[in-house]
Amino acid sequence: MIGLAIVGSGIFAKEQHLPAVQAANAYSLKATYSRSHKSASDLAEAAGGVDVYSDETDGKGYDALLQRDDIQAVIIALPIPNQPPYIKKALAAGKHVLAEKPISENIATAKELLGWYHANIDPSKVFFGIAENFRYQPSFVYGAEQVPKLGRVTGFRTRVSAMVPTDGKYYKTAWRKTPTYMGGFLLDGGVHFIAGTRLLLQPDNKIARVSSFSSQLQEHLAPLDTLDATVRCASGVTGTIAISFGTTFKGREYAIACENGTVEVGFDKVTVDRDGEVEVREFPGQGTGVKEEVLAFAKGIERGSLDDEQRPEEALRDLEVLEALLKSGEQDGVPIDLGLQ
């Protein structure tokens, strides 16, 4: 069993990480940490009673938690701008880290974090992973398996439409309500959609150039809530990406056109059209993919190698695409070339 601590006790930690840890049967949850003692205590109680660490408790802060020999790994889910120093401290203490996406609030900070990791930590002994659950959702995994079977990719489109209401639980989170990072919900949520798109496109179709328009449709969703983009891959394939958290449109669609058919990934089903022969595979109750990614992290620790899907370099590429989309939008659609891809 892997001794584990959950760092951060917000909505996602309570509703996703804790159940995933409990379902994995690979971890022994030892402790919870939050800046707030009450928040950490609430999560610890939901876990059945584990040790509580917080900034409000003398001698039982984050540093004290990291000194414990019975904790080998941490899952970190903190506000986006706050995560890098917590990640560094845990890695420096010899703890394996699975940190929530995005890897950082911008490419510059993310590069600095990765550079520090490789300069100061042996990555073959202490693992640093980024949790991107879309890479583990069964529907996306299945869809990605079907694309290469249909030949060369010839086009694609991603469309995700939703409305974040003022009474929504995520909007009520203080750091999301008044974001200090680029893009607001477009960064926090949008990086998922970029990861899903990249997974389906396959390594042969790396996103190389983007041109986008962005806007703020809803007053409460500063600084932006919508972007519409045209995208070109290094292979020459073009497609579109449209994301909005402030529209009355609803639904999500990830569609890949290939020489011999198409693959469409919806909310809980995948439709594969093989030259007119249509197969629909449904994934009822598939969940968010968090249980699969948390279990994969444990398996990676046990075998001594991190899943490729959790490598921070993959998260860096997701962030690079999204940052380019946002920067292009700031410049009224000026095309931006990507460097990391």
Secondary structure, DSSP 8 states (H G I E B T S, - for coil): -EEEEEE--SHHIIIIIHHHHHHHSSEEEEEEEESSHHHHHHHHHHTTS-EEEETTSTT-SHHHHHT-TT--EEEE---GGGHHHHHHHHHHTT-EEEEESSS-SSHHHHHHHHHHHHHHS-TTTS-EEEE-GGGT-HHHHHHHHHGGGG-SEEEEEEEEEEE--TT-TTTTSHHHHS--STTTHHHHTHHHHHHHHHHHH-TTS-EEEEEEEEE--STTS-S--EEEEEEEETTS-EEEEEEESEEEEEEEEEEEEETTEEEEE-SSEEEEEETTEEEEEE-TT---SHHHHHHHHHHHHHHTS--GGG-HHHHHHHHHHHHHHHHHHHTTT--EE-S--
